Amino acid sequence: MVSSKIKVKTPIVELDGDEMTRILWQVVKEKLLLPFLDMKLEYYDLGLKHRDDTDDQVTVDAAEAIKKFGVGVKCATITPNKDRIKEYGLKQEWRSPNGTLRAILDGTVFRAPILIKNIKPTVSCWKKPIHIARHAYGDVYRNAEIRVPGPGKGELVYTPENGEPIRLTIQDFKGAGILQGIHNTDQSITSFAQACFTYAYDNKIDLWLGIKDTISKTYDAQFRIIFQDEYQSHWEKKFQEANLDYNFTLIDDTVARIMRSEGGMLWACKNYDGDVMSDMLGSSYGSLAIMTSVLVSPQGYFEYEASHGTVQKHYYKHLKGEKTSTNSMALIFAWTGALKKRGELDNTPDVVAFAEKLEKTAVETIESGVMTGDLMRVAEPNPHNRQVYAVEFIEAIAENLQVRA
Ligand SMILES: NC(=O)c1ccc[n+]([C@@H]2O[C@H](COP(=O)([O-])OP(=O)(O)OC[C@H]3O[C@@H](n4cnc5c(N)ncnc54)[C@H](O)[C@@H]3O)[C@@H](O)[C@H]2O)c1
């Protein structure tokens, strides 16, 4: 039995969420955390109903609390659409909470798979996690597009506040076609670079950046210039001391090298590349529910979350009184990520050790054959494998944790 609880010195900011993940969030706290930890939580209810009641002020307040305390942990939340407005009787279609948090914390999202021995990545040489950073600003996601109806000149024009416009011809159209304008800012790319170097250094892994500056000699080249500048000004010495590398290559070369690597690096991606490649990694490593996700701001704020959604279909079953086999691994790892960071910042190694023990116990529970339905489909076949319901899975981890306590 546990004799005394481990003290977490500084409060952790807790952002509650929606649907099935909200239900399991409570179970994880009740069975895996509160019996072992003496921790103070700064609680913000980001459940859709409460966001609506507060005109979404609660999301802003939660972001400000993360700025104040440094570390937050977030459950999955509904991003409302027309159906949700009806379902919850909302005042309006509130923005995505993740978007609001990202905008206030100015952060970059990092994702990494949780490696489990009996769930092999489909790429057989990947032995270590490949971490991915997606620059979540600009490019094609904030574009301006024109369907060109017929012959005419397509131009790129920049009009400065003072001075003469700069004009470039994109294409003299002889017939119909398409045109697109995209942008990025030095400030956003710099934040991205700072967050990437911080994350790679924290996790003691190499940093790879892949872009296409042979073709895009100004736009993509600006990413190379800013990353190089950030590296030389703030990281070169630290990286050398920690025996870490910063590699810059063309994106096609990066992809080829990633496919032949054993993993274990941070891959910094431009917005579109990150969108596509993170899904490729997620699917290769097994399930969205075994990916970790953290928002890191260049000012040193951290928000840990599950990368999947609220598992809506399971929630509707739950409401009908049916049991579901929902996987809580990403929720558990959101908490352990936050606890490890809190312990590191507070200089409380016993908190870090507890979080590591919980992670190891959760992974070993799956390796012993006890797992949820999503993993049964991708795990190596074994007569010991046993599909369990969501709460049973958390209880199995709790039992194993008690044995180790
Ligand atoms: N980070 C976030 O807060 C976040 C991310 C994505 C979607 N959402 C929200 O979640 C809601 C549902 O969206 P969705 O259905 O597209 O995404 P989802 O991630 O909830 O589900 C996608 C698919 O993956 C499966 N799945 C996901 N997580 C699982 C888990 N832990 N265990 C077992 N199976 C799992 C689901 O059953 C479903 O088939 C939406 O309202 C959306 O706005 C939130």
The ligand as an ORCA input file, in Angstrom:
! r2SCAN-3c Opt
* xyz 0 1
  N      -7.326     17.848    -29.401
  C      -8.636     18.012    -29.427
  O      -9.201     18.569    -28.511
  C      -9.416     17.462    -30.591
  C      -8.758     16.883    -31.691
  C      -9.544     16.347    -32.724
  C     -10.934     16.404    -32.656
  N     -11.530     17.006    -31.578
  C     -13.000     17.009    -31.419
  O     -13.387     15.671    -31.086
  C     -14.692     15.400    -31.588
  C     -14.704     14.074    -32.322
  O     -13.881     14.191    -33.485
  P     -13.358     12.985    -34.369
  O     -14.356     11.865    -34.272
  O     -12.983     13.524    -35.677
  O     -11.966     12.555    -33.694
  P     -11.623     11.438    -32.623
  O     -10.131     11.478    -32.453
  O     -12.425     11.606    -31.410
  O     -12.003     10.060    -33.330
  C     -11.470      9.676    -34.592
  C     -11.495      8.133    -34.711
  O     -10.468      7.576    -33.893
  C     -11.018      6.748    -32.869
  N     -10.362      7.109    -31.615
  C      -9.824      8.323    -31.297
  N      -9.323      8.297    -30.068
  C      -9.539      7.059    -29.580
  C      -9.272      6.443    -28.338
  N      -8.682      7.127    -27.346
  N      -9.643      5.152    -28.142
  C     -10.228      4.478    -29.140
  N     -10.525      5.008    -30.346
  C     -10.185      6.291    -30.563
  C     -12.518      7.106    -32.811
  O     -13.315      6.041    -32.373
  C     -12.804      7.515    -34.252
  O     -13.057      6.370    -35.015
  C     -15.080     16.591    -32.464
  O     -16.054     17.374    -31.804
  C     -13.783     17.374    -32.645
  O     -14.017     18.753    -32.676
  C     -10.796     17.505    -30.551
*
